[in-house]
Amino acid sequence: MHHWRMTEMEKLHIMEQLRAEELCTKKARFYLTQTRDPAIQGLLQQCIDKGQRHISTLNNLLRDAGLSGMAAQH
């Protein structure tokens, strides 16, 4: 596997975004359990799915930069 160099600032920005995406997804999951409106449930599920894709992408960036251990430490 080819690793590319990531600056400390890039790593910090990715870690910050990863935490934000995880918090957003966590909140959407909570709100999903609180609503009975199918339209709102659908929108929240879309938010959760998109958040999971973003989390996966950010973790992949860290892994590809050789920082896979960092993804779990945030």
C-alpha positions in Angstrom: 0.0 0.0 0.0 1.3 3.5 -0.8 1.2 6.0 2.0 1.2 9.7 1.4 2.4 12.3 3.8 -0.1 14.3 5.7 0.8 17.4 7.5 0.0 17.8 11.2 -2.5 20.5 10.4 -4.3 18.3 7.8 -4.4 15.5 10.4 -5.9 17.9 13.0 -8.5 19.1 10.5 -9.5 15.6 9.5 -9.7 14.5 13.1 -11.9 17.5 14.0 -14.2 16.8 11.1 -14.4 13.1 12.0 -15.5 14.1 15.6 -18.1 16.5 14.1 -19.5 13.9 11.7 -19.7 11.3 14.5 -21.5 13.8 16.8 -23.9 14.7 14.0 -24.7 11.1 13.3 -25.1 10.3 17.0 -27.6 13.1 17.3 -29.5 12.1 14.2 -29.8 8.5 15.5 -31.2 9.9 18.8 -33.7 12.1 17.0 -34.7 9.2 14.8 -35.8 7.3 18.0 -37.8 10.3 19.1 -40.0 10.9 16.0 -43.0 9.1 14.7 -43.3 11.1 11.5 -42.2 8.9 8.5 -41.1 11.9 6.5 -38.8 13.1 9.2 -37.6 9.6 9.9 -36.6 9.3 6.2 -34.7 12.6 6.3 -32.9 11.6 9.5 -32.0 8.2 8.1 -30.5 10.0 5.0 -28.5 12.2 7.4 -27.3 9.1 9.2 -26.3 7.3 6.0 -24.5 10.4 4.7 -22.7 10.8 8.0 -21.6 7.2 8.0 -20.2 7.6 4.4 -18.3 10.8 5.6 -16.9 8.9 8.6 -15.8 6.1 6.4 -14.1 8.5 4.0 -12.3 10.4 6.7 -11.1 7.1 8.4 -9.9 5.9 4.9 -7.9 9.2 4.5 -6.2 8.6 7.8 -5.5 5.0 7.0 -4.1 5.8 3.6 -1.8 8.3 5.2 -0.5 5.5 7.5 -2.4 6.9 10.5 -5.0 4.1 11.0 -4.2 4.0 14.7 -5.2 7.7 14.9 -8.7 7.1 13.6 -9.6 5.0 16.6 -7.9 7.4 19.1 -9.9 10.5 18.5 
